[in-house]
Amino acid sequence: MTIRATTALRRLALLCVLPLMAACAAAPKPEMVTVSSSGLDPARAKMAFVEVQQKKAKGQRVWCVPFARTMSGVELRGNAGTWWDAARGRYARGHEPQVGAVMAFASTRKMPMGHVAVVSGIVSPREVLIDHANWERNKLSLGMTVVDVSEANDWSQVRVESTPGTLGRVYPLNGFIYPGTGTPAGQETAG
């Protein structure tokens, strides 16, 4: 398939997904993204948004784990706090953000089950956008800013945009889980 045909298919897929995104949450902030979010699979994104809509229509809770699993294709089960260890030997893991990767938050006293989100855009080496569910109870949050505030620039400590334009408290991050079976350049599969 040519690059032109691939681009046309991505645009068509986005036209299908965008109305669902608008219905689920506030619109993402594309003006902030300097690297495109073309690494996200539009079919998976559509499936994730449809699942959220179906759960809400049935009065069911929307959780971060099923949303991240469907959106990314990282087929892990269990609480979000277990994903980092569960990915060992199954998926490449690392400390560099990549569009489509799962951002695995460490469990804390405030977040005992951990949290997972999907990187939807790269703004700079220390700022990304994420799509995730249940950061705000039972809601989908799209295009939220996350900033690496770690002293070593290694994405071990982050601040998440909790309301537009406001970064919340510091959260520990285990790292990123990369979909697929290959190892992205510069990443290791070991813990």
C-alpha positions as a printed NumPy array, in Angstrom:
array([[  0.   ,   0.   ,   0.   ],
       [  1.326,   3.449,  -0.864],
       [  1.946,   6.184,   1.704],
       [ -0.83 ,   8.248,   0.117],
       [ -3.316,   5.351,   0.438],
       [ -2.252,   4.692,   4.039],
       [ -2.693,   8.366,   4.907],
       [ -6.129,   8.41 ,   3.274],
       [ -7.182,   5.309,   5.249],
       [ -5.993,   6.869,   8.518],
       [ -7.94 ,  10.046,   7.797],
       [-11.069,   8.028,   6.983],
       [-10.683,   6.021,  10.193],
       [-10.271,   9.23 ,  12.196],
       [-13.478,  10.585,  10.675],
       [-15.232,   7.553,  12.156],
       [-13.574,   7.899,  15.564],
       [-13.811,  11.66 ,  16.072],
       [-17.605,  11.801,  16.658],
       [-17.233,   9.073,  19.29 ],
       [-14.387,  10.943,  20.978],
       [-16.463,  14.113,  21.124],
       [-19.349,  12.223,  22.701],
       [-17.134,  10.583,  25.348],
       [-15.064,  13.518,  26.584],
       [-13.665,  16.936,  25.866],
       [-11.77 ,  17.233,  22.6  ],
       [ -7.996,  16.595,  22.704],
       [ -5.598,  19.491,  22.207],
       [ -3.974,  18.834,  18.821],
       [ -2.401,  22.279,  18.731],
       [ -0.005,  21.141,  21.505],
       [  1.223,  18.024,  19.741],
       [  4.391,  18.405,  17.716],
       [  4.641,  14.72 ,  16.849],
       [  1.508,  13.184,  15.371],
       [ -0.528,  10.525,  17.113],
       [ -0.548,   8.388,  13.965],
       [  0.867,   5.477,  15.98 ],
       [ -2.58 ,   4.829,  17.448],
       [ -4.608,   2.18 ,  15.659],
       [ -7.883,   3.888,  14.614],
       [ -9.809,   0.588,  14.664],
       [ -8.662,  -0.125,  18.242],
       [ -9.504,   3.435,  19.29 ],
       [-12.99 ,   3.132,  17.836],
       [-13.478,  -0.198,  19.609],
       [-12.339,   1.305,  22.948],
       [-14.715,   4.27 ,  22.638],
       [-17.636,   2.014,  21.682],
       [-16.944,  -0.207,  24.725],
       [-17.014,   2.857,  26.98 ],
       [-20.306,   4.028,  25.478],
       [-21.85 ,   0.559,  25.868],
       [-20.777,   0.307,  29.516],
       [-22.158,   3.752,  30.306],
       [-25.443,   2.932,  28.532],
       [-25.791,  -0.159,  30.762],
       [-24.914,   1.816,  33.88 ],
       [-21.619,  -0.072,  34.288],
       [-18.396,   1.379,  35.643],
       [-15.706,   2.548,  33.21 ],
       [-12.225,   1.394,  34.34 ],
       [ -8.717,   2.221,  33.138],
       [ -7.623,  -1.402,  32.555],
       [-10.171,  -2.515,  29.915],
       [ -9.867,   0.833,  28.133],
       [ -6.042,   0.677,  27.989],
       [ -6.101,  -2.995,  26.947],
       [ -8.484,  -2.355,  24.04 ],
       [ -6.868,   0.929,  22.997],
       [ -3.278,  -0.391,  23.013],
       [ -3.582,  -4.097,  22.229],
       [ -1.514,  -4.944,  25.322],
       [ -3.373,  -8.047,  26.465],
       [ -2.776,  -8.037,  30.214],
       [ -5.275,  -8.73 ,  32.994],
       [ -5.464,  -7.755,  36.645],
       [ -5.3  ,  -4.455,  38.46 ],
       [ -3.305,  -1.721,  36.756],
       [ -0.689,  -1.916,  39.508],
       [  0.215,  -5.46 ,  38.391],
       [  0.724,  -4.655,  34.701],
       [  4.4  ,  -3.672,  34.865],
       [  5.478,  -6.992,  36.369],
       [  2.98 ,  -8.973,  34.28 ],
       [  4.456,  -7.487,  31.089],
       [  7.94 ,  -8.85 ,  31.878],
       [  8.853, -11.416,  29.222],
       [  5.638, -10.785,  27.249],
       [  6.034,  -7.19 ,  26.098],
       [  8.94 ,  -4.806,  25.716],
       [  9.133,  -2.319,  28.566],
       [ 11.108,   0.868,  28.923],
       [ 11.323,   4.447,  30.079],
       [ 10.843,   6.316,  26.792],
       [  7.324,   7.375,  25.794],
       [  6.044,   6.101,  22.476],
       [  2.639,   6.724,  20.894],
       [  0.456,   3.674,  21.534],
       [  2.445,   2.533,  24.588],
       [  0.78 ,   1.915,  27.933],
       [  1.935,   4.306,  30.669],
       [  2.034,   2.168,  33.833],
       [  1.611,   4.134,  37.062],
       [  2.948,   2.546,  40.247],
       [  0.567,   1.674,  43.073],
       [  0.481,   4.247,  45.859],
       [ -1.488,   4.72 ,  49.054],
       [ -3.784,   7.124,  47.185],
       [ -3.932,   4.793,  44.122],
       [ -3.584,   1.261,  45.584],
       [ -4.638,  -0.474,  42.356],
       [ -2.286,   1.638,  40.216],
       [ -3.385,   3.178,  36.95 ],
       [ -2.753,   2.685,  33.23 ],
       [ -3.148,   5.087,  30.313],
       [ -2.248,   5.077,  26.614],
       [  0.193,   7.6  ,  25.151],
       [ -1.698,   9.393,  22.377],
       [  0.845,  12.059,  21.429],
       [  4.366,  13.293,  22.093],
       [  4.707,  17.022,  22.73 ],
       [  8.389,  17.078,  23.722],
       [ 10.946,  14.729,  25.313],
       [  9.406,  15.51 ,  28.728],
       [  5.738,  16.032,  27.837],
       [  3.174,  13.662,  26.339],
       [ -0.567,  13.421,  25.889],
       [ -2.509,  10.433,  27.188],
       [ -5.956,   8.937,  26.776],
       [ -7.305,   7.077,  29.798],
       [-10.394,   6.091,  31.732],
       [-11.41 ,   6.548,  35.36 ],
       [ -8.797,   9.164,  36.301],
       [-11.906,  11.132,  37.055],
       [-14.426,   8.607,  38.363],
       [-16.223,   6.736,  35.584],
       [-15.128,   9.168,  32.858],
       [-12.933,   9.043,  29.79 ],
       [-10.163,  11.66 ,  29.61 ],
       [ -8.576,  12.322,  26.224],
       [ -5.498,  14.327,  25.311],
       [ -4.466,  14.993,  28.916],
       [ -0.984,  16.4  ,  29.409],
       [  1.584,  14.415,  31.417],
       [  4.934,  15.994,  32.287],
       [  8.074,  14.116,  33.355],
       [  9.255,  15.852,  36.535],
       [ 11.891,  13.292,  37.534],
       [ 15.332,  14.674,  38.348],
       [ 16.994,  12.064,  36.1  ],
       [ 14.653,  12.769,  33.136],
       [ 13.69 ,   9.077,  33.191],
       [  9.894,   9.262,  33.464],
       [  9.913,   7.832,  36.994],
       [  7.937,  10.799,  38.412],
       [  5.156,  12.583,  36.521],
       [  2.483,  15.207,  36.965],
       [ -0.857,  14.737,  35.205],
       [ -3.198,  17.448,  33.984],
       [ -6.185,  16.998,  36.268],
       [ -8.169,  19.953,  34.974],
       [ -7.405,  21.871,  31.777],
       [ -4.236,  23.884,  32.262],
       [ -3.536,  22.557,  35.785],
       [ -1.02 ,  19.85 ,  36.622],
       [ -1.806,  17.738,  39.683],
       [  0.463,  16.184,  42.28 ],
       [  3.501,  14.006,  41.503],
       [  2.855,  10.319,  40.766],
       [  5.439,   7.526,  40.51 ],
       [  5.603,   5.773,  37.156],
       [  6.929,   2.257,  36.527],
       [  7.46 ,   3.021,  32.846],
       [  5.983,   2.205,  29.452],
       [  4.732,  -1.111,  28.097],
       [  5.047,  -1.31 ,  24.326],
       [  2.426,  -3.169,  22.265],
       [  3.542,  -5.963,  19.933],
       [  6.249,  -8.507,  20.51 ],
       [  9.309,  -6.656,  19.213],
       [ 11.536,  -4.416,  21.267],
       [ 11.493,  -0.737,  20.26 ],
       [ 14.901,   0.731,  19.472],
       [ 16.809,   1.54 ,  22.641],
       [ 14.423,  -0.393,  24.903],
       [ 15.055,  -3.476,  26.989],
       [ 12.647,  -6.236,  27.857],
       [ 14.298,  -6.859,  31.24 ],
       [ 12.962,  -5.223,  34.414]])
